[in-house]
């Protein structure tokens, strides 16, 4: 299996990431790993040699057990941050609006994903656009894109 597009060195960490934004009426699906407090959008890392569209389809199949169709690119966001010990974090993320081709639960739900090291539990939650305005969902810069109905944005942001 191909390796994730990521780079670790003492001075920094780089990741290439994709996420699928799933909407149902006025609600958006967000997720977090069960051992995290940080909410984000369903997705994950791109594999070497994989397009971002192939990656978002694969990641949502792994996490949500559904097939999706990509509707449009909402944003490409470069995130920069300092992690503990002054380690530089740099992430480039592609965020796509997608349609799920199989139904998803209408209420909040959990799914366990098979990963290399065992299983990873994901918590999924449907939130309204008004709730999105108030919640800390990362990347923060994507919030305005979703709320305003923008697309194809290129954003550079600090975490």
C-alpha positions as CSV (number, residue, x, y, z in Angstrom):
1,X,0.0,0.0,0.0
2,X,1.2,3.5,-0.8
3,X,2.5,5.7,1.9
4,X,0.7,8.8,3.2
5,X,2.0,12.1,1.8
6,X,3.5,13.4,5.0
7,X,7.0,14.5,6.2
8,X,8.4,14.4,9.7
9,X,11.6,15.9,10.8
10,X,12.8,17.3,14.1
11,X,11.9,20.8,13.1
12,X,8.6,20.2,11.5
13,X,5.7,18.2,10.2
14,X,3.9,18.4,6.8
15,X,0.7,16.7,5.8
16,X,-1.4,16.6,2.6
17,X,-5.0,16.2,3.6
18,X,-8.5,15.9,2.1
19,X,-12.0,16.3,3.6
20,X,-15.5,15.8,2.3
21,X,-18.2,18.3,3.4
22,X,-21.5,16.5,3.6
23,X,-24.6,18.6,3.9
24,X,-28.2,17.5,4.7
25,X,-30.6,20.4,4.5
26,X,-29.2,23.1,6.8
27,X,-26.9,20.6,8.6
28,X,-23.2,19.7,8.1
29,X,-21.5,16.5,9.2
30,X,-18.5,16.9,11.5
31,X,-16.3,14.3,13.1
32,X,-13.6,13.7,15.7
33,X,-11.6,10.8,16.8
34,X,-13.0,9.4,20.0
35,X,-9.7,10.2,21.9
36,X,-9.7,13.8,20.7
37,X,-11.5,17.0,21.6
38,X,-11.0,18.6,18.2
39,X,-13.9,18.6,15.7
40,X,-13.2,18.6,12.0
41,X,-14.7,17.2,8.8
42,X,-14.6,13.6,7.6
43,X,-11.4,12.9,5.7
44,X,-7.7,12.0,6.0
45,X,-4.4,11.9,4.4
46,X,-3.6,11.6,0.7
47,X,-1.5,8.6,-0.3
48,X,1.6,8.9,-2.6
49,X,0.4,8.8,-6.2
50,X,-3.2,9.3,-5.4
51,X,-5.2,12.3,-6.6
52,X,-7.1,14.4,-3.9
53,X,-10.4,13.3,-5.4
54,X,-9.4,9.6,-5.2
55,X,-8.3,10.2,-1.7
56,X,-11.5,11.9,-0.5
57,X,-13.5,9.0,-2.0
58,X,-11.3,6.4,-0.3
59,X,-11.2,8.2,3.1
60,X,-15.0,8.6,3.3
61,X,-15.4,4.9,2.3
62,X,-13.0,3.9,5.1
63,X,-14.5,6.3,7.8
64,X,-18.2,6.4,6.9
65,X,-18.6,3.1,4.9
66,X,-20.2,5.0,2.0
67,X,-19.5,5.9,-1.6
68,X,-19.6,9.6,-2.5
69,X,-19.6,11.8,-5.5
70,X,-17.5,14.9,-5.5
71,X,-19.7,18.0,-6.4
72,X,-17.1,20.7,-6.3
73,X,-13.9,22.0,-4.6
74,X,-14.8,24.4,-1.8
75,X,-11.2,25.3,-0.8
76,X,-7.6,24.6,-0.7
77,X,-6.3,25.7,2.6
78,X,-2.6,26.0,3.8
79,X,-2.4,25.8,7.6
80,X,0.6,26.9,9.5
81,X,1.1,26.5,13.3
82,X,3.7,25.9,16.0
83,X,3.3,22.7,17.9
84,X,4.9,22.1,21.3
85,X,8.7,22.4,21.4
86,X,8.5,24.9,18.5
87,X,7.9,22.2,15.9
88,X,6.4,23.8,12.7
89,X,3.2,22.2,11.5
90,X,2.3,22.8,7.8
91,X,-0.8,21.2,6.2
92,X,-2.3,21.6,2.8
93,X,-5.9,20.5,2.7
94,X,-8.3,20.1,-0.1
95,X,-12.0,20.4,1.0
96,X,-14.7,19.1,-1.3
97,X,-18.5,19.4,-1.2
98,X,-19.6,15.8,-1.7
99,X,-22.9,13.9,-1.9
100,X,-23.3,10.6,-0.1
101,X,-24.6,7.8,-2.4
102,X,-25.8,5.7,0.5
103,X,-27.9,7.0,3.4
104,X,-26.3,8.1,6.6
105,X,-27.9,8.1,10.1
106,X,-30.1,11.2,10.8
107,X,-28.8,11.4,14.4
108,X,-25.2,11.5,15.8
109,X,-23.4,8.2,15.4
110,X,-20.1,6.4,15.9
111,X,-18.1,4.2,13.5
112,X,-15.0,2.1,14.2
113,X,-12.5,2.2,11.3
114,X,-9.9,-0.5,10.7
115,X,-6.5,1.0,10.7
116,X,-2.9,-0.4,10.6
117,X,-2.6,-0.3,14.4
118,X,-6.1,-1.8,15.2
119,X,-9.3,0.2,15.3
120,X,-10.0,3.9,15.4
121,X,-13.4,5.1,16.7
122,X,-14.9,8.2,15.0
123,X,-17.7,10.3,16.5
124,X,-20.0,11.9,13.9
125,X,-22.3,14.8,14.6
126,X,-24.8,16.7,12.5
127,X,-24.7,20.5,13.3
128,X,-26.7,23.3,11.8
129,X,-25.1,26.3,10.1
130,X,-26.0,28.4,13.2
131,X,-24.2,25.8,15.4
132,X,-21.2,25.9,13.0
133,X,-20.9,29.6,13.5
134,X,-20.5,29.1,17.3
135,X,-18.4,25.9,17.3
136,X,-14.6,25.6,17.0
137,X,-14.3,23.3,14.0
138,X,-11.0,23.1,12.2
139,X,-9.8,24.3,9.9
140,X,-11.4,27.5,11.2
141,X,-10.9,29.2,7.8
142,X,-13.3,26.7,6.1
143,X,-16.2,27.9,8.3
144,X,-16.8,31.1,6.3
145,X,-16.6,29.2,3.0
146,X,-19.3,26.8,4.1
147,X,-21.5,29.5,5.7
148,X,-21.2,31.9,2.8
149,X,-21.7,29.2,0.1
150,X,-18.3,30.0,-1.5
151,X,-16.3,27.6,-3.7
152,X,-12.8,27.2,-5.1
153,X,-11.2,29.4,-2.5
154,X,-7.4,29.4,-1.9
155,X,-6.7,30.3,1.7
156,X,-3.5,30.6,3.8
157,X,-4.3,30.5,7.5
158,X,-2.8,30.0,11.0
159,X,-4.2,27.2,13.0
